[in-house]
């Protein structure tokens, strides 16, 4: 009985992997084992960095809110504490956007909190 190997599927799998690593440097783009390792690491970094992106944006918003609030003689932590005490539920993304693009509205929020 002849040996059965599904070389069509094997070749398709390898081709799919090498297509995904197109543009990588050196042997990472054309040697299967090296490309496979590079691809797996790239997917891992992509997964991790999707979570890091959220952290980075939150810290950016905090910096922007802090800069906006300092003009009115408060610190970020005081401002957030007083926001919570005043039952004003605005997220940091919105507050940062107001601080940058709409200073009048941001000033109104700060005055209400004071």
N, C-alpha and C positions, 0 to 999 in steps of 0.2 A: 504494500500500500504506500502510495507516495506521501511524502511529508507535506503537511498543509501549513503554509505560512500566509498570513494576510498582509502581503507586502504593500498593497494599495493603501490600506488603513495606516500601516506603520509610516509609510512615506508621507501621507497626508498629515499625520500627527507631527512629524518632524518639520514639515514645511510650515505648518501653522505656528509652531514655536519660533522658527527662524524668521517668519514674517513679523512676529511680535517683537523680536529683538533687532529689527532693522534700524540702523542708525546708531547702534551701540558702537563703542570703540574697540578696535583690535579683534581678537578672537571671540569676543563676546557676541559678535553678530553672525559668525559663520561656523563655529565648532559647536556641535550639538550639546555636549556635556557642559561646556563653559557657558553657552547661551542659556541652558536650562537653569543653572545656578544663578546667573545674572538676572534672569526673568523672575525667578522666585523671590530673590532679594528685592527687586524693584516693586513687586506686588506687596511685599511686606512693608516697605517704606511708604508706599501709597496708602496702605491701610492706617499705618501709624500717623502719617501726616494729615490725614483727614480729621483725626482727633486733635492734633496739635494746632490745626488751623483755627478751631473753635477757641482754644486757649489764647492764641495770639490775638484774635479779634477782641476777645473780652478784655485783655490787658490794654489794647489800643483804645477801646472805649473808655476805660477807667482813666487813662492818661488824659484823654480829651476832656472828660468831665472835670477832672481835677484842675486842668488848666482854665476851664471856663469858670469854675467856682472860686478859684483863687482871686479873681478880679473883684469879688464881692466879700473878701475877707474871711473865707471859710476854707476848710480842708475837705478833701473828698470824703473822708470817713465821717466827719461831722455832718456833711450834707446828706449822705446816705442814711445816717442814723435819724436825722430830722425828717427825711422823706418817709421813712418807715413809721415814725411817730405821728406824722400828719396823715397817714393812710393814703398817700399818693403812690399808686402802683404804676410807675412808668419804668420800662426796662432800660438797661444801660445803653443799648443800641440806639434807642430813640433819644435818650438824653444827650448822648454824644453827638448825634446828628443835629439836634437843636442847638447845642453849644457851638457847633461849627457854622451852621448855615442859617440859623434863625436866632440871633442873640437876644432879640426882644422877648420872644417866647420863653427862652431859657431864663432871662432875668425875671420874668413874671413868676416862674416856678420857684426860683431862689427866694424872691421876696415873700412868696406865700409860705415857704418853709421857715423863713426867719421869724 
